[in-house]
């Protein structure tokens, strides 16, 4: 009887190759995209450089874009919550550069 071949990470001994394990709850969806030849060539090369499939590479790029937009939106909301303040009363002089950039006064 032939023994099972061992994978790189010892799968036949009960170890798991974590390169193929989803480490977060996920339900993957298949989508079809249309690319011009230049973009398709670029994405294949970039995915190969990272030892990844085109599908995984594009998915990671989209996830990063989504996180970036979420972070921007959070920062925008935090900025808008801060109450604006007048720089001067109508009859007083404008503040100095040092006064404008005094971070302690902004808190």
N, CA, C and O atoms as a DFTB+ gen file, in Angstrom:
428 C
 N C O
     1  1       0.843      -1.183       0.000
     2  2       0.000       0.000       0.000
     3  2       0.885       1.241       0.000
     4  3       1.863       1.324       0.742
     5  1       0.538       2.165      -0.812
     6  2       1.312       3.378      -0.974
     7  2       0.947       4.388       0.124
     8  3      -0.234       4.604       0.393
     9  1       1.955       5.007       0.759
    10  2       1.713       6.022       1.784
    11  2       1.335       7.342       1.112
    12  3       1.818       7.639       0.019
    13  1       0.473       8.137       1.757
    14  2       0.111       9.417       1.156
    15  2       1.314      10.346       1.090
    16  3       2.150      10.377       1.992
    17  1       1.378      11.089       0.015
    18  2       2.471      12.041      -0.122
    19  2       2.283      13.182       0.873
    20  3       1.165      13.596       1.180
    21  1       3.401      13.664       1.354
    22  2       3.367      14.738       2.332
    23  2       3.444      16.083       1.629
    24  3       4.246      16.270       0.714
    25  1       2.599      17.025       2.064
    26  2       2.654      18.369       1.480
    27  2       3.787      19.147       2.130
    28  3       4.479      18.636       3.011
    29  1       3.968      20.364       1.697
    30  2       5.031      21.201       2.230
    31  2       4.922      21.407       3.733
    32  3       5.942      21.520       4.413
    33  1       3.721      21.456       4.257
    34  2       3.529      21.753       5.668
    35  2       3.032      20.547       6.455
    36  3       2.447      20.714       7.525
    37  1       3.246      19.373       5.964
    38  2       2.914      18.170       6.701
    39  2       1.434      17.884       6.801
    40  3       0.978      17.424       7.848
    41  1       0.663      18.136       5.756
    42  2      -0.786      17.943       5.807
    43  2      -1.158      16.502       6.113
    44  3      -2.182      16.262       6.753
    45  1      -0.362      15.540       5.678
    46  2      -0.723      14.152       5.948
    47  2      -0.547      13.808       7.417
    48  3      -1.033      12.770       7.866
    49  1       0.148      14.667       8.186
    50  2       0.309      14.431       9.621
    51  2      -0.714      15.229      10.418
    52  3      -0.604      15.304      11.642
    53  1      -1.696      15.819       9.768
    54  2      -2.729      16.547      10.469
    55  2      -2.463      18.036      10.610
    56  3      -3.261      18.745      11.224
    57  1      -1.356      18.528      10.054
    58  2      -1.083      19.955      10.106
    59  2      -1.810      20.649       8.960
    60  3      -2.118      20.024       7.945
    61  1      -2.080      21.918       9.121
    62  2      -2.833      22.658       8.118
    63  2      -1.918      23.642       7.408
    64  3      -1.133      24.344       8.045
    65  1      -2.021      23.686       6.112
    66  2      -1.305      24.672       5.321
    67  2      -2.111      25.970       5.387
    68  3      -3.155      26.093       4.746
    69  1      -1.620      26.937       6.166
    70  2      -2.383      28.160       6.395
    71  2      -2.400      29.100       5.202
    72  3      -3.083      30.122       5.246
    73  1      -1.681      28.794       4.149
    74  2      -1.753      29.626       2.951
    75  2      -3.140      29.568       2.317
    76  3      -3.502      30.458       1.547
    77  1      -3.904      28.557       2.623
    78  2      -5.204      28.366       1.991
    79  2      -6.347      28.401       3.003
    80  3      -7.431      27.893       2.713
    81  1      -6.136      28.980       4.165
    82  2      -7.165      29.048       5.192
    83  2      -7.675      30.479       5.280
    84  3      -6.890      31.427       5.319
    85  1      -8.978      30.626       5.310
    86  2      -9.587      31.949       5.485
    87  2      -9.563      32.244       6.983
    88  3     -10.209      31.535       7.755
    89  1      -8.836      33.268       7.405
    90  2      -8.645      33.555       8.820
    91  2      -9.721      34.464       9.397
    92  3      -9.622      34.850      10.562
    93  1     -10.718      34.810       8.649
    94  2     -11.806      35.646       9.136
    95  2     -13.094      35.097       8.533
    96  3     -13.077      34.483       7.466
    97  1     -14.220      35.324       9.227
    98  2     -15.480      34.816       8.676
    99  2     -15.733      35.438       7.309
   100  3     -15.738      36.661       7.166
   101  1     -15.937      34.612       6.332
   102  2     -16.139      35.167       5.003
   103  2     -17.010      34.266       4.152
   104  3     -16.960      33.039       4.249
   105  1     -17.784      34.887       3.342
   106  2     -18.538      34.194       2.312
   107  2     -18.078      34.829       1.010
   108  3     -18.499      35.935       0.669
   109  1     -17.230      34.144       0.297
   110  2     -16.652      34.691      -0.922
   111  2     -17.678      34.658      -2.050
   112  3     -18.447      33.707      -2.184
   113  1     -17.673      35.704      -2.846
   114  2     -18.553      35.805      -4.002
   115  2     -17.710      35.891      -5.255
   116  3     -16.694      36.587      -5.282
   117  1     -18.120      35.201      -6.271
   118  2     -17.445      35.294      -7.561
   119  2     -18.035      36.446      -8.355
   120  3     -19.251      36.636      -8.385
   121  1     -17.163      37.215      -8.999
   122  2     -17.602      38.292      -9.876
   123  2     -16.790      38.205     -11.161
   124  3     -15.689      37.653     -11.178
   125  1     -17.335      38.745     -12.212
   126  2     -16.632      38.799     -13.492
   127  2     -16.334      40.258     -13.792
   128  3     -17.214      41.114     -13.693
   129  1     -15.088      40.539     -14.160
   130  2     -14.716      41.902     -14.522
   131  2     -14.139      41.904     -15.926
   132  3     -13.608      40.894     -16.388
   133  1     -14.241      43.023     -16.596
   134  2     -13.701      43.169     -17.935
   135  2     -12.540      44.158     -17.871
   136  3     -12.691      45.268     -17.361
   137  1     -11.392      43.755     -18.385
   138  2     -10.183      44.585     -18.361
   139  2      -9.643      44.725     -19.772
   140  3      -9.758      43.810     -20.588
   141  1      -9.054      45.872     -20.048
   142  2      -8.370      45.962     -21.334
   143  2      -7.064      45.163     -21.220
   144  3      -6.629      44.837     -20.116
   145  1      -6.457      44.859     -22.333
   146  2      -5.302      43.956     -22.356
   147  2      -4.143      44.479     -21.523
   148  3      -3.477      43.696     -20.845
   149  1      -3.886      45.772     -21.555
   150  2      -2.774      46.347     -20.802
   151  2      -2.976      46.159     -19.295
   152  3      -2.042      45.794     -18.581
   153  1      -4.184      46.408     -18.823
   154  2      -4.491      46.250     -17.398
   155  2      -4.426      44.776     -17.013
   156  3      -3.897      44.436     -15.955
   157  1      -4.949      43.915     -17.845
   158  2      -4.924      42.476     -17.566
   159  2      -3.485      41.968     -17.461
   160  3      -3.170      41.166     -16.582
   161  1      -2.625      42.432     -18.348
   162  2      -1.226      42.028     -18.313
   163  2      -0.570      42.522     -17.016
   164  3       0.153      41.779     -16.353
   165  1      -0.835      43.790     -16.665
   166  2      -0.260      44.366     -15.449
   167  2      -0.710      43.592     -14.210
   168  3       0.112      43.261     -13.355
   169  1      -2.008      43.301     -14.109
   170  2      -2.506      42.632     -12.902
   171  2      -1.961      41.210     -12.796
   172  3      -1.710      40.733     -11.689
   173  1      -1.775      40.530     -13.913
   174  2      -1.180      39.188     -13.866
   175  2       0.254      39.244     -13.362
   176  3       0.663      38.416     -12.549
   177  1       1.019      40.224     -13.845
   178  2       2.418      40.376     -13.416
   179  2       2.483      40.725     -11.933
   180  3       3.272      40.137     -11.193
   181  1       1.653      41.686     -11.490
   182  2       1.663      42.103     -10.081
   183  2       1.241      40.964      -9.160
   184  3       1.824      40.787      -8.091
   185  1       0.254      40.205      -9.554
   186  2      -0.177      39.058      -8.752
   187  2       0.933      38.015      -8.683
   188  3       1.170      37.433      -7.625
   189  1       1.608      37.777      -9.789
   190  2       2.699      36.801      -9.812
   191  2       3.848      37.250      -8.918
   192  3       4.454      36.424      -8.235
   193  1       4.158      38.548      -8.910
   194  2       5.224      39.066      -8.042
   195  2       4.927      38.762      -6.581
   196  3       5.841      38.533      -5.789
   197  1       3.652      38.761      -6.229
   198  2       3.238      38.538      -4.846
   199  2       2.877      37.072      -4.584
   200  3       2.377      36.719      -3.516
   201  1       3.143      36.231      -5.587
   202  2       2.813      34.803      -5.501
   203  2       1.350      34.619      -5.117
   204  3       1.014      33.862      -4.206
   205  1       0.492      35.333      -5.838
   206  2      -0.942      35.333      -5.557
   207  2      -1.693      35.125      -6.863
   208  3      -1.141      35.304      -7.949
   209  1      -2.944      34.748      -6.743
   210  2      -3.789      34.669      -7.929
   211  2      -4.284      36.072      -8.264
   212  3      -4.279      36.960      -7.411
   213  1      -4.705      36.263      -9.493
   214  2      -5.267      37.549      -9.903
   215  2      -6.504      37.840      -9.061
   216  3      -6.706      38.970      -8.617
   217  1      -7.321      36.831      -8.845
   218  2      -8.540      37.007      -8.062
   219  2      -8.233      37.491      -6.647
   220  3      -8.851      38.440      -6.165
   221  1      -7.296      36.850      -5.994
   222  2      -6.933      37.244      -4.627
   223  2      -6.307      38.638      -4.607
   224  3      -6.608      39.444      -3.727
   225  1      -5.433      38.920      -5.581
   226  2      -4.776      40.224      -5.656
   227  2      -5.798      41.344      -5.831
   228  3      -5.741      42.353      -5.128
   229  1      -6.731      41.170      -6.763
   230  2      -7.760      42.188      -6.991
   231  2      -8.644      42.312      -5.753
   232  3      -9.010      43.424      -5.371
   233  1      -8.989      41.204      -5.126
   234  2      -9.790      41.244      -3.906
   235  2      -9.104      42.012      -2.797
   236  3      -9.746      42.791      -2.093
   237  1      -7.800      41.800      -2.631
   238  2      -7.043      42.522      -1.604
   239  2      -6.955      44.016      -1.924
   240  3      -7.036      44.851      -1.023
   241  1      -6.789      44.352      -3.203
   242  2      -6.756      45.759      -3.600
   243  2      -8.089      46.436      -3.284
   244  3      -8.115      47.557      -2.775
   245  1      -9.181      45.759      -3.583
   246  2     -10.502      46.323      -3.322
   247  2     -10.761      46.455      -1.826
   248  3     -11.342      47.446      -1.382
   249  1     -10.334      45.460      -1.044
   250  2     -10.505      45.527       0.409
   251  2      -9.728      46.718       0.976
   252  3     -10.242      47.443       1.828
   253  1      -8.496      46.921       0.510
   254  2      -7.682      48.047       0.976
   255  2      -8.339      49.380       0.603
   256  3      -8.344      50.315       1.405
   257  1      -8.887      49.467      -0.602
   258  2      -9.591      50.685      -1.023
   259  2     -10.803      50.931      -0.131
   260  3     -11.073      52.066       0.260
   261  1     -11.529      49.868       0.187
   262  2     -12.699      49.993       1.051
   263  2     -12.291      50.482       2.445
   264  3     -12.937      51.371       2.999
   265  1     -11.234      49.913       3.011
   266  2     -10.762      50.337       4.334
   267  2     -10.276      51.777       4.314
   268  3     -10.510      52.525       5.262
   269  1      -9.612      52.164       3.254
   270  2      -9.118      53.530       3.121
   271  2     -10.277      54.520       3.091
   272  3     -10.232      55.557       3.753
   273  1     -11.305      54.200       2.330
   274  2     -12.475      55.072       2.260
   275  2     -13.204      55.125       3.598
   276  3     -13.683      56.186       3.997
   277  1     -13.293      53.982       4.302
   278  2     -13.913      53.963       5.631
   279  2     -13.130      54.830       6.605
   280  3     -13.726      55.559       7.399
   281  1     -11.803      54.762       6.557
   282  2     -10.959      55.565       7.450
   283  2     -11.120      57.045       7.130
   284  3     -11.167      57.872       8.040
   285  1     -11.206      57.389       5.850
   286  2     -11.398      58.782       5.451
   287  2     -12.736      59.290       5.970
   288  3     -12.817      60.391       6.515
   289  1     -13.769      58.503       5.805
   290  2     -15.104      58.914       6.252
   291  2     -15.133      59.108       7.765
   292  3     -15.747      60.060       8.247
   293  1     -14.494      58.239       8.514
   294  2     -14.419      58.386       9.967
   295  2     -13.686      59.668      10.342
   296  3     -14.144      60.409      11.212
   297  1     -12.556      59.937       9.697
   298  2     -11.795      61.156       9.974
   299  2     -12.617      62.395       9.620
   300  3     -12.578      63.389      10.344
   301  1     -13.352      62.344       8.524
   302  2     -14.195      63.477       8.118
   303  2     -15.268      63.743       9.163
   304  3     -15.509      64.893       9.530
   305  1     -15.910      62.689       9.643
   306  2     -16.949      62.854      10.675
   307  2     -16.364      63.424      11.959
   308  3     -16.961      64.300      12.585
   309  1     -15.188      62.923      12.353
   310  2     -14.549      63.438      13.563
   311  2     -14.202      64.921      13.409
   312  3     -14.341      65.693      14.358
   313  1     -13.762      65.311      12.241
   314  2     -13.436      66.709      11.989
   315  2     -14.682      67.583      12.075
   316  3     -14.644      68.672      12.649
   317  1     -15.775      67.110      11.509
   318  2     -16.992      67.909      11.467
   319  2     -17.664      68.040      12.836
   320  3     -18.469      68.949      13.039
   321  1     -17.350      67.159      13.764
   322  2     -17.922      67.218      15.105
   323  2     -17.329      68.384      15.898
   324  3     -18.002      68.961      16.752
   325  1     -16.084      68.726      15.620
   326  2     -15.411      69.808      16.346
   327  2     -16.108      71.128      16.029
   328  3     -16.325      71.466      14.865
   329  1     -16.448      71.851      17.060
   330  2     -17.114      73.139      16.882
   331  2     -16.135      74.168      16.317
   332  3     -14.992      74.264      16.764
   333  1     -16.587      74.918      15.354
   334  2     -15.736      75.968      14.808
   335  2     -15.687      77.126      15.806
   336  3     -16.597      77.318      16.612
   337  1     -14.613      77.875      15.726
   338  2     -14.484      79.013      16.633
   339  2     -14.048      80.237      15.837
   340  3     -13.364      80.127      14.819
   341  1     -14.445      81.364      16.308
   342  2     -14.063      82.603      15.646
   343  2     -12.584      82.877      15.873
   344  3     -12.069      82.653      16.968
   345  1     -11.916      83.352      14.861
   346  2     -10.510      83.706      15.003
   347  2     -10.345      85.067      15.671
   348  3      -9.324      85.338      16.304
   349  1     -11.340      85.906      15.526
   350  2     -11.260      87.240      16.144
   351  2     -12.658      87.818      16.271
   352  3     -13.590      87.417      15.574
   353  1     -12.770      88.737      17.150
   354  2     -13.987      89.537      17.239
   355  2     -13.931      90.550      16.105
   356  3     -12.856      90.797      15.559
   357  1     -15.014      91.116      15.755
   358  2     -15.057      92.005      14.590
   359  2     -14.146      93.225      14.709
   360  3     -13.695      93.753      13.693
   361  1     -13.868      93.678      15.925
   362  2     -13.043      94.877      16.070
   363  2     -11.622      94.602      16.562
   364  3     -10.880      95.542      16.847
   365  1     -11.233      93.339      16.666
   366  2      -9.886      93.018      17.160
   367  2      -8.969      92.603      16.006
   368  3      -9.428      92.361      14.889
   369  1      -7.662      92.525      16.297
   370  2      -6.699      92.142      15.256
   371  2      -6.696      90.615      15.074
   372  3      -7.141      89.867      15.944
   373  1      -6.190      90.189      13.938
   374  2      -6.080      88.749      13.658
   375  2      -5.065      88.120      14.593
   376  3      -4.125      88.786      15.026
   377  1      -5.247      86.818      14.915
   378  2      -4.277      86.154      15.791
   379  2      -2.926      85.988      15.096
   380  3      -2.847      85.975      13.868
   381  1      -1.871      85.864      15.892
   382  2      -0.528      85.644      15.337
   383  2      -0.413      84.205      14.846
   384  3      -1.262      83.363      15.139
   385  1       0.635      83.942      14.105
   386  2       0.892      82.580      13.611
   387  2       1.024      81.605      14.772
   388  3       0.492      80.496      14.719
   389  1       1.734      82.016      15.826
   390  2       1.940      81.157      16.993
   391  2       0.602      80.828      17.668
   392  3       0.363      79.696      18.088
   393  1      -0.259      81.840      17.761
   394  2      -1.569      81.609      18.366
   395  2      -2.410      80.648      17.516
   396  3      -3.124      79.802      18.055
   397  1      -2.324      80.780      16.204
   398  2      -3.083      79.892      15.313
   399  2      -2.617      78.448      15.415
   400  3      -3.424      77.524      15.314
   401  1      -1.325      78.251      15.613
   402  2      -0.770      76.893      15.604
   403  2      -0.553      76.341      17.008
   404  3       0.140      75.336      17.171
   405  1      -1.122      76.968      18.011
   406  2      -1.023      76.481      19.377
   407  2      -1.991      75.313      19.536
   408  3      -3.198      75.514      19.676
   409  1      -1.464      74.105      19.514
   410  2      -2.297      72.902      19.584
   411  2      -3.049      72.778      20.913
   412  3      -4.165      72.259      20.934
   413  1      -2.477      73.230      21.992
   414  2      -3.135      73.125      23.292
   415  2      -4.434      73.926      23.289
   416  3      -5.412      73.515      23.913
   417  1      -4.456      75.048      22.603
   418  2      -5.660      75.871      22.549
   419  2      -6.769      75.210      21.725
   420  3      -7.944      75.532      21.903
   421  1      -6.409      74.294      20.830
   422  2      -7.399      73.625      20.000
   423  2      -8.076      72.446      20.701
   424  3      -9.093      71.946      20.221
   425  1      -7.540      72.011      21.798
   426  2      -8.089      70.834      22.486
   427  2      -9.188      71.176      23.429
   428  3      -9.744      70.288      24.076
